[in-house]
């Protein structure tokens, strides 16, 4: 595992070099939170509750969602993997005892540490300004369930990005698929609106899809939008999708290498 530790450290150094990219994103998150505040203030203007939740609970959900994305989301891993395949940079991994999936995973986690650390300061300012409106639940079990949920959320998001990167073995350009995936994730991942506002049947169906466990599920646990029973049931399904997507990612790597012609690099 020492080689992956070194890859993690190299990724950490590289992320720190580009720390201003993360800083700009973190500052923009404040603008995003302001838009959320204005939009949902208008939604709640006609009713004190929407979907059974008061404005403060919904605002808390989106605040947590923005923060968690910096710790678990795959920002551009799919494009990085695609470029390494297209340019032949993966040749070096074919000649050395290095697992490419674990190598990219090490880089992914190092970048999430840097992006997460940078977003803390601006979000802390936002939370201070909104302290009278945010409503956090106090049940201790939520944190215990949220921690493994966050870890598996990161694995799911990385694995999906990795799978899209693997499509480069068959396709020269994956941008269209990535954009489509981002649109689906925005809706079914709860980034546009909390999924519990969907009709009961659609909400239940969404719980069986991996997008539910990317961002909505951990944010809903920490913001109190789902109860203990649903949260514990979700852990089992999230574990299933984590293992399934990791397995599928490795399958695509093996199949893709059969088609790969080593050039460049």
ABEGO torsion letter per residue (X at the ends): XAAAAAAAAAAAAAAAAAAAAAAAAAAAAAAAAAAAAAAAAAAAAABABBGGBBAAAAAAAAAAAAAAAAAABBAAAAAAAAAAAAAGAAAAAAABBBBAAAAAAAAAAAAAAAAAAAAAAAAAAAAAAAAAABBBBABAAAAAAAAAAAAAAAAAAAAAAAAAAAAAAABABAAAAAAAAAAAAAAAAGAABBAAABBAAAAAAAAABAAAAAAAAAAAAAAGABBAAAAAAAAAAAAAAAAAAAAAAAAAAAAAAAABBBBEX
